[in-house]
Amino acid sequence: MWILGLVVLALGSAQALVRLDPLVNSPAGLIRGLRAGDGEYSMFLGIPYAQVEENNPFGTSIPQPKFNTIFNAFDDSAICPQMEEFNKTIVGTLDCLQLNIYVPATASSRNKLPVLVWIYGGGFSLGFASRYLYGPKYLIRHDVILVTLNYRVGPYGFFCLDTPDVPGNQGIKDQVLALRWVKENIAAFGGDMNKITVMGGSAGGVSIEFNLLSKQEKLFNQAIIQSGSTFIPGVLEESGRSKAFRIAQQLGFETNDISQAVAFLAKTDAKLVIAAMEELGLTSRPCIEQVENVDSILTDHPINVNIPKVKDIPVLIGFNNKERLLQYATLSSEQFKNLNVFRDSLQEKFIYDEEFKEMEDIVRRFYIGDEEVTEALRENLIDFRSDYDFSFPVQLSLKKYLESGAKNVYYYMFSYSGGRNFAKKQNNLTLPGAAHNDIIGYLFDLSYEDAPSEADQRVIDQMTTLWTNFVKYGDPTPQTSELLPVKWSPITEQTYTYMNIDSELSVSTRPYNDRMAFWELFFEVNKNKLKGYREN
């Protein structure tokens, strides 16, 4: 309830409730926000939901205590330690576990709105939740509350040291604490705690699937997963102990004792730790946790387990049609000659031995015949890596959802090439198709962008209507209209219906059916070579 933002005006016998200030009395304490300047909504920026322990910054965070005084939620600039992608500078502090809430003026205790929680991507190495990249105005005009959250990335979020203090997946555990905070507090902002949809792109989408796989309590009712799957090659890593030793050594401290290495790194400036990671070319990713008696996210490879939590959770999931466009669009002729693209890719997912060499040859012939890898085969390589890294992993997730009893799963492919394709525009690329992360510019108001073109605005209108219809109704097209002229149906075991989002919306079945059928057969034949696979 907006308890302190309401006054009662008595006019004769009439009474009316008028909100004066965005000041909210929540279970977390009193929180004051700001009026937005670009729409009828309020902003509550930089609300702490958890704290990083000073003596163990690589470990699990702890919930934020209740505020004793009014918390002024005015600043969304917090960013966790990382090499950020725009200026390539090392930024951030560990005082970063904050979230932002954007509340339409229509929300109240009498008109509780559905809630959409955004989890950013960035390869588990970078990302932030501010309005610089994730402006809310396109989404909240559809009468949903938007929440964006920070979580730790890089070594602070994903060191996997197989110790009770640093078991792994701390960044995903940050997300769990944020979702608990939303569940417990969002009603005070006019949100419906029983209608929470979590949405994530890339690593954020992968994070959602990890949340579904975990034994943590159910904290959301629906999920939107954009270009994310736990079956993406290389998404999991082995123990990161050797990384801790190498980073400590890079910073001048040599030891073979993991507790000593962690103690040293815990006292080292976070920016120096990130700089050492960058100099060594290291990354940190989610892992299968090996420590017993800790609050784990993942204890077995996703390929071996069902996802019982997805049974009652509607899911909207898909991929972009040219996910790996960036990887090959800017390579020179000389760089193509040195690529071992098929072997390098297959080794990420399969146990590659002499016997498996024949399988590499089969994949190679399927995509490029007997040709040598050259610049002329750029499109073929984009298709191969897009299929292998994203399109087929998403299809594996779809299969797993259906096997686990999911009923309402909506499948999409984003193909639109316009002026707001996020990744292509960042890299000054004009090749057709939608690259990885290009979808962001049609869901969020990018602060540094000019006003959208008419064509782009229509895609923004379509995308945000589809997505928020799903948030509100569990169905992206509860009814057709001039804006949404086609009905989008969920998949079944027999029919993988999907929506192709391009300059025109269209519905078909099984995108790239021939290539996906090839991978389905390939994975079935070679399942015993899959890393992490075990016979049930």
Secondary structure, 3 states (H helix, E strand, C coil): CCHHHEEEEEECCEEEEEECCCEEEECCEEEECEECCCCCEEEEEEEECEECCCCCCCCCCEECCCCCCCEECECCCCCCCEECCCCCCEECCCCCCEEEEEEECCCCCCCCEEEEEEECCCCCCCCCCCCCCCECHHHHCCCCEEEEECCCCHHHHHCCCCCCCCCCCHHHHHHHHHHHHHHHHHHHHCEEEEEEEEEEECHHHHHHHHHHHCCCCCCCCEEEEECCCCCCCCCCECCCHHHHHHHHHHCCCCCCCHHHHHHHHHCCCHHHHHHHHHHHCCCCCCECCCCCCCCCCCCCCHHHCCCHHHHHCCEEEEEECCCCHHHHHCCCHHHHHCCCHHHHHHHHHECCCHHHHHHHHHHHHHHHCCCCCCHHHHHHHHHHHHHHHHHHHHHHHHHHHHHCCCCCEEEEEECCCCCCCHHHHHCCCCCCCCCCCHHHHHCCECCCCCCCCHHHHHHHHHHHHHHHHHHHHCCCCCCCCCCCCCCCCCCCCCCCEEEEECCCEEEEECCCHHHHHHHHHHHHHCHHHECCCCCC
